Amino acid sequence: MERFIENYKNEKFDVIVIGGGITGASVAYEAATHGLKVALLEKKDFSWATSAVTSKMIHGGLRYLVNGEIGLVRESLRERRVLENIAPNFVYPWPMMMTHYKKPLKNNKWVVKVGMLVYDALSFDKNFTWDPCKKIPHHRTVSKQEVLQSEPHVRAEGLTGASIFYDCVSIFPERLTLAFVKSAVAHGAKVSNYAKVEGFVLDAGKRVTGLKVNDLLNNTNQTISGDVIVNCGGPWADILLGLAKSGGNVNETLRRSEGIHIITKKPLLSGKYTVGSMTSAGRHFFLIPWRNHALIGTTDKPFNGNPDDYRVTRESIMELLDDVNSSFGDGKLSYADVKHTYGGLRPLVEKETKETYSSSRKYEIYDNKDEGLDGLITVEGGKYTTSRKLAESCLKMVAVKLGRNLGKSITDKQYLTGCDIKDLCAFINEAKGQGNGFSPACLEYLARNYGTEYKEVIKLATEDKSLSKTLNEDGEIMAQVVFAVRNEMARTLSDIVMHRTGIGTLGNPGEDVLRKVAAVAAKELQWSAERIEKEISDTVNLLKLPV
């Protein structure tokens, strides 16, 4: 992939997408598959914000049934299956254990049983997958004794049993988002990270005809022309819309919800299940086995202020720890047990609910012509699981604005780039059997996270033995750093360790590892000694726990 903004020559696009999270990546991919000339602009790195701070799940949204959102749950379950098909190495079934207690009532096992039956019914097509090894069984209810035998750290007091059901895990959402970006590029889209939209170009009739964009890496400015602009700014969508309006006025259309996660090495799980529990206030949280750690989240509370100023606070961590300690384990999980934390903001469109936890995860697609901004479409809300379907719906509005018949969507019928894997189990076994000096753990990790492109990473390491050095317990190797720069548009150390590899996503890997990675990246990107030190310092600060 190449940053097109560095060589932009006044090309006019049919569609310009603002935002390189999963929504923008999906819209760019959808538009490109319809044969449109597409540009995608992201002000930082792809998938650096909301799309990177998920619970690593692709799910139907069982709790949305409580709100009566049958349509949203059905759409989510259908899209869960689609993502299993088109991104088989990134999305696959995983067993969930939802524990039940005497209180609150909505967590009663018989009340939940009704919801589980509906969930099973709404996912009637769950086994219509391209890969036969991705079968999902119906839910089942287990006794208190079975729960404690499987997961000894589940709190026994008041426990009445659990429901075992399946949703899907998304092992590396940043790379899944990147797969959508790569797929857009494969269909002709032009993309650029670190390309910040600083203004809109309007003609005499107040129609949006382009964008004023700053290339942050080279500090140059461009005016990029397009027939339709799609604002996929997520938590920044209303701020971007304000740039297009006279005086920069922003209508308060968005609510923002903070969600954080913590990662601990403390042994809390067997590794067989994702365990869901409920607080006395009726909020769910999950303990997820991830890379030999426990990933715990998420929270859901309102955030007021500029999303650029958002940071995870110690207060938010302590609130999550209090929820966990009140409902799970021995009640002794402490701040000292937290190895890493991450958080972000969800854009919500619903205003009727008093708290963000109860707000819908539906999405809205607005034609801003009604606000005197013809040529601009704004997407707000949504959830990771339904982003592909959102993009499909968005393109219907784009087609109307372009006055073209774009035909039917094909994005649910073809593999994403690097994901052309018909049998995941056979693919993983084949990769692990290659040997060539690489451990089975390394080969499996690369195969899952790079799909068919893992062989290119292995080739780099084979040609230069210094790139075969293992960096962590997962088996990640230095060749991934080179691949990230040459093939995946990584331009900073944090891009590499947070969004292209998992080197930093379990917390600070240590100065020694960061220096080794920075040294390899520096050769590829011609960093000076001063730049190396800045990149290391910036990454260390990013990974610091709040005090």
Secondary structure, 3 states (H helix, E strand, C coil): CCEHHHHCCCCEEEEEEECCCHHHHHHHHHHHHCCCCEEEECCCCCCCCHHHCCCCEECCCHHHHHHCCHHHHHHHHHHHHHHHHHCCCCEEEEEEEEEEECCCHHHCHHHHHHHHHHHHHHCCCCCCCCCHHHCCCCCEEECHHHHHHHCCCCCCCCEEEEEEEEEEEECCHHHHHHHHHHHHHHCCCEEECCEEEEEEEECCCCCEEEEEEEECCCCEEEEEEEEEEEECCHHHHHHHHHHHCHHHCCCCCCEEEEEEEEEECCCCCCCCCEEEEECCCCCEEEEEEECCEEEEECCCEECCCCHHHCCCCHHHHHHHHHHHHHHCCCCCCCHHHEEEEEEEEEEECCCCCCCHHHCCCCEEEEEHHHHCCCCEEEEEECCHHHHHHHHHHHHHHHHHHHCCCCCCCCCCCCCCCCCCCCCHHHHHHHHHCCCCCCCHHHHHHHHHHHHHHHHHHHHHHHHCHHHHCECCCCCCECHHHHHHHHHCCCCCHHHHHHHHCCCCCCCCCCHHHHHHHHHHHHHHHCCCHHHHHHHHHHHHHHHCCCC
